[in-house]
Amino acid sequence: MLQFGIDLGGTKTEIIVLDPKGNTLLRERTTTPTHSYDAIVANITAMVESAASRLSCNDFSLGIGIPGAVSPASGLIKNANTTCLIGRDLQGDLQKQLHPLLQRPLVLANDADCFALSEASDGSGAGFASVFAVIIGTGCGGGWVINGRLLSGPNAIAGEWGHNPLLWREASDTEIDCYCGQKGCLETLLSGPGLRQQAAQETGLSLSAQEWNTLAEQQDPQAQTVLARYYRRLAKALAGVINLIDPHVIVLGGGVSNLPGIYQEVPKLWAEYVFSDSVSTPLKQALHGDSSGVRGAAWLGAAAC
């Protein structure tokens, strides 16, 4: 049996096909049509059908990582920053579209959970008893893996770190409206769009994380200040996690995790906020990069069969 995985992201949708040993047989991306729920369903359906046809595969599992969660109460999507998904039966609609090609149960999970499972299994979190894995990209979410198993709860929100407020706020930390209805969520400060928007409030310039980093490397003082404030916000947010559950390792993924200064600066800063005389928690970048979430989705689907 082959293992199909889909990572439904805010900007791209990716498919991967793994053999039983975890070797990659196919990996492709398309742009996510975030304007339309029906277009998202059609896009995923076409990607799965194309992959199955090209690999002459008629027996496969399918897991999908989504930027939200399936409500245990209704079975519909909730908490999705791709807001056209909210209130929709994505699992049921895809199962109908892919029938009879897909003969096994379709599994949906939060994209950060898929990312956490991948990195804990054979990535930067492998070998650690507890892993807190964070995606700081289009959105800002987290997932917990304890002794190799995803941590879940009755509300399907374990690891929803991005929709907590920033601890130890300063005057420069603008409380920007979040799509969830609250103000000042971590996602509005630490995600890629959040960094851009927060920096624009401070400087009047709308630049990406990588553009700010390039300027900082050129010794631009304004860019250095923007990144220094970002690193301190991230340090405070992760210090709160360490104080709460003390993970054995924290793994970062998503586009913003590529800022090289994170791994030097944040551990220096979080010691001020962690309730301990020393902090030995490793902070690591994802080993599998931007393919980690889709790999986790594939494994999650196979495990359900």
Secondary structure, DSSP 8 states (H G I E B T S, - for coil): -EEEEEEE-SSEEEEEEE-TT--EEEEEEEE--TT-HHHHHHHHHHHHHHHHHHTT-S-EEEEEEESSEE-TTTSSEES-SSGGGTT--HHHHHHHHHTTT--S-EEEEEHHHHHHHHHHHHSTTTT-SEEEEEEESSSEEEEEEETTEE---TTS-TT-GGGSB-SS--TT----B-TTS-BSBTHHHHSHHHHHHHHHHHHS----HHHHHHHHHTT-HHHHHHHHHHHHHHHHHHHHHHHHH--SEEEEESGGGG-TTHHHHHHHHHTTTSSSS-----EEE-SSGGGHHHHHHHHHHHHT-
